Amino acid sequence: MPIAEYFSRDYAAARQRFLSAAGRAGAALASYELPGQVGPAGEALAIDVARLGDPAARSALLVISGTHGIEGFAGSGGQVGLLEDRLHEALPGSACLLLLHALNPHGFAWLRRVNEDGVDLNRNFVDFSKPLPPSAAYEALHDWLIPGDWEGEARRAADAALMSFAQTHGMPALQAAVSSGQYTRPTGLFYGGTRESWSARTLARIFTEVLPGTVQRLAVLDVHTGLGPAGYGEPILDGSQPADRERARRWYGADVKDLSTGESVSARLVGTMARGIERVRPQLELTFIGLEFGTRPTLEVLTALRADHWLHARSGADAALRSRIQRQMREAFYSESPAWQAAVYGRTADLAFRALRELAC
């Protein structure tokens, strides 16, 4: 099957393609339907999980798509490819493979990065029984990020203010202030929420109901898009122990970047999924990689995100502007170029195979 046929044009087609491929591979399937929400054509929205391999495995590889909704186009295509190319046949006898499709099905279906509550899932895994992380750096920029209008003077003034901030403090400082995670502006970018999301609760269920309780070593590949050179997949380690960095570089190579050191294309983040997994299964040896595929220049991606949040925070956008913003979002986080799709699948398959090889040791 040509690689382009692993990828889909919308969530409904991606889900059906994934379920069909999982069925042909003989995977055990579990589905968790998002209550009270449907897609653009009235279709059900769900997290689907396919499991292959030893049900009493000691090691596991988990590949996740759609943590950031619209980024699911790339991750879903990679997962379908893994199934169609029968990568699970390389599983060592004491391991299993889990493919989690569309952790944020609402964002995937509606072409948004955030979930049904406007929450960025990869900032939502904080301990909500404790004081929330500070948001002062983001607060200083919020009104520029989401101006009063999108095609008038307020937008021009906001853009100038953001560029002045970047020139004064540097682009890394702007990226960190905007994207590290904030907990005060529900309509803002990279909002982590004030309570555990449905997706976070469901992920905890999956770790209880689908991931074998016998698993002691877990490798995670969480597929993302939007940052870095077009088509390149940067492996970003989200670890909490000194040994995690050495292990990740031994498994995947020297191009692994450590999120905690500021060396990756991503800023340092709070409330990430890796911390949530550690709370649910603290005994695991966890090797968590966010695999980030570049699409367009960083400022274009930020502009698309700002436009999307402006569209949902302000009323009055006409149909033409709404359509244009949705097209911007799609192009910021996905490419229909066969070369880009081949790069995404090839890199995903390569890292998956490397993980399986190491889990056999």
Sequence and secondary structure as in RCSB ss.txt:
>XXXX:A:sequence
MPIAEYFSRDYAAARQRFLSAAGRAGAALASYELPGQVGPAGEALAIDVARLGDPAARSALLVISGTHGIEGFAG
SGGQVGLLEDRLHEALPGSACLLLLHALNPHGFAWLRRVNEDGVDLNRNFVDFSKPLPPSAAYEALHDWLIPGDW
EGEARRAADAALMSFAQTHGMPALQAAVSSGQYTRPTGLFYGGTRESWSARTLARIFTEVLPGTVQRLAVLDVHT
GLGPAGYGEPILDGSQPADRERARRWYGADVKDLSTGESVSARLVGTMARGIERVRPQLELTFIGLEFGTRPTLE
VLTALRADHWLHARSGADAALRSRIQRQMREAFYSESPAWQAAVYGRTADLAFRALRELAC
>XXXX:A:secstr
  GGGG  SSHHHHHHHHHHHHHHHT EEEEEEEEEEE TTS EEEEEEEEEE TT SEEEEEE  TTGGGHHHH
HHHHHHHHHTTGGGG  TTEEEEEEE SSHHHHHHT SS TTS  GGG  S TTS     HHHHTTHHHHS S S
SSHHHHHHHHHHHHHHHHH HHHHHHHHHS BSS TTSTTB  SS  HHHHHHHHHHHHTS TT  EEEEEEEEE
EEEEET EEEEE  SSHHHHHHHHHHH TT EEGGGT SSS   SS HHHHHHHHSTTSEEEEEEEEEE S HHH
HHHHHHHHHHHHHSS   HHHHHHHHHHHHHHH    HHHHHHHHHHHHHHHHHHHHHHT 
